[in-house]
């Protein structure tokens, strides 16, 4: 039994429907894969730098002056910092929208 299967089963045991349990686990799994994959892409070497550092200014300019500081911080922070915040957001959404009442 895989850990995702066990997690789906645990959520069903807590009263989630089968569909909602699977959706919750699949969403968290997708988030983890996306953050890990994107981090690898951003840290890939390009010239004497990496994609993250060489494109940070262009991305910051593209989002505009109000959002630029947040964009720069997101690129500078360890991936775990933003992953933790995203995961909390997703888990809060699962609790609010999918968990049994």
C-alpha positions in Angstrom: 0.0 0.0 0.0 1.4 3.4 -1.0 1.4 6.3 1.4 -1.1 8.2 -0.7 -3.5 5.2 -0.6 -3.1 5.0 3.1 -3.7 8.7 3.4 -6.9 8.5 1.3 -8.0 5.6 3.5 -7.3 7.6 6.6 -9.3 10.6 5.4 -12.2 8.2 4.5 -11.9 6.9 8.1 -12.3 10.5 9.3 -15.6 10.8 7.3 -14.4 12.3 4.0 -16.2 10.9 0.9 -14.0 8.8 -1.3 -14.0 11.5 -3.9 -13.1 14.3 -1.5 -10.4 12.2 0.2 -8.8 11.4 -3.2 -9.1 15.1 -4.3 -7.4 16.3 -1.1 -4.5 13.9 -1.4 -4.1 14.4 -5.1 -4.0 18.2 -4.6 -1.3 18.1 -1.9 0.7 15.6 -4.0 0.4 17.9 -7.1 1.5 20.9 -5.0 4.6 19.0 -3.7 5.6 17.9 -7.2 5.1 21.3 -8.7 7.1 23.1 -6.0 9.9 20.5 -6.3 10.0 20.6 -10.1 9.8 24.4 -10.3 12.6 24.7 -7.8 14.8 22.5 -10.0 14.0 24.6 -13.0 14.7 27.8 -11.2 18.0 26.5 -9.9 19.2 25.3 -13.3 22.5 26.8 -14.4 22.3 29.5 -17.1 25.5 31.4 -18.0 27.4 32.1 -14.8 24.2 32.2 -12.7 20.9 30.3 -12.4 17.5 30.9 -13.9 16.1 32.2 -10.5 18.8 34.9 -10.2 19.0 35.8 -13.9 15.3 36.3 -14.4 14.3 37.7 -11.0 14.4 41.4 -12.1 12.4 40.7 -15.2 9.7 38.9 -13.3 9.6 41.6 -10.6 9.1 44.2 -13.3 6.4 42.2 -15.0 4.3 42.0 -11.9 4.5 45.7 -11.2 5.9 47.8 -8.4 3.3 46.8 -5.8 3.8 43.1 -6.2 7.6 43.2 -7.1 8.9 43.1 -3.5 6.8 40.0 -2.8 8.0 38.4 -6.0 11.6 39.1 -5.2 11.1 37.7 -1.6 9.5 34.6 -3.0 12.5 34.0 -5.3 15.0 34.7 -2.5 13.4 32.7 0.2 14.1 29.0 0.6 11.6 26.9 -1.4 10.4 25.4 1.9 9.2 28.8 3.1 6.8 29.3 0.3 5.9 25.6 0.1 4.8 25.7 3.8 2.6 28.8 3.2 1.1 27.2 0.1 0.5 23.9 1.9 -1.2 25.7 4.8 -3.5 27.5 2.3 -4.4 24.2 0.6 -5.0 22.4 3.9 -7.2 25.2 5.1 -9.1 25.0 1.9 -9.5 21.2 2.3 -10.7 21.7 5.8 -13.2 24.4 4.8 -14.5 22.9 1.6 -14.0 19.1 1.6 -13.9 17.9 5.2 -17.1 16.4 6.6 -19.1 18.7 8.9 
